[in-house]
Amino acid sequence: MRGMGNMQGMMKKMQKMQKEMMEAQEALNAEQFEGVAGGGMVKVAVTGQREIVEVNLDPSVVDPDDIEMLQDLIVVAANEALKKVDEKTNATMGKFTQGMNLPF
């Protein structure tokens, strides 16, 4: 009978951890991350769900004769923002899996 109480305690801890993980994920999803390129002339904002929600271009960076440069700057800014999402996700969610040997 003693093992049953221990099992119930473990289940409660797991449920609490699951709830905390869901809350942390929801907070990450609501957060916005910004990537910048071209010395701040191009800015891309993404959510924690990795959705682009805003692109801001300084008018001086829009050169009809050099579309490739603008495209490159947008890609750089978007990738920087997505990298920030990944870093924050790993830092936030990693604390729930520390010490667990989970395969990836």
C-alpha positions, 0 to 999 in steps of 0.5 A: 500500500505504501507504493500507492501513496508514492505513485499518487504523489508522483502523479501530482508532481507530474500534473503540476509540471505539465501545467507549468510547462503549458503556462510557460509555452503560452507565455512564449507564444504571446511574446514577440521577438525582433530581428534587425539588419542593415544597422536597424533599417530592416526590422522583423518581429515574430511571435514565439509561435514563429509567425512573422507579425511585422516587417518595418523598412526604413524608406532609405533601404528601398532601392528599386535598382537593388532589390536583392540587398533588401531581400537579403536584409529581410532574410537576415532580420527574420532569421535573427528573430527566429534564433531569438525565439529558439534561444528563449524557448530552449532556456525556458522549456529546458528547465523542465527537462533538466536532468532527464535523459530525453532523446531528441 
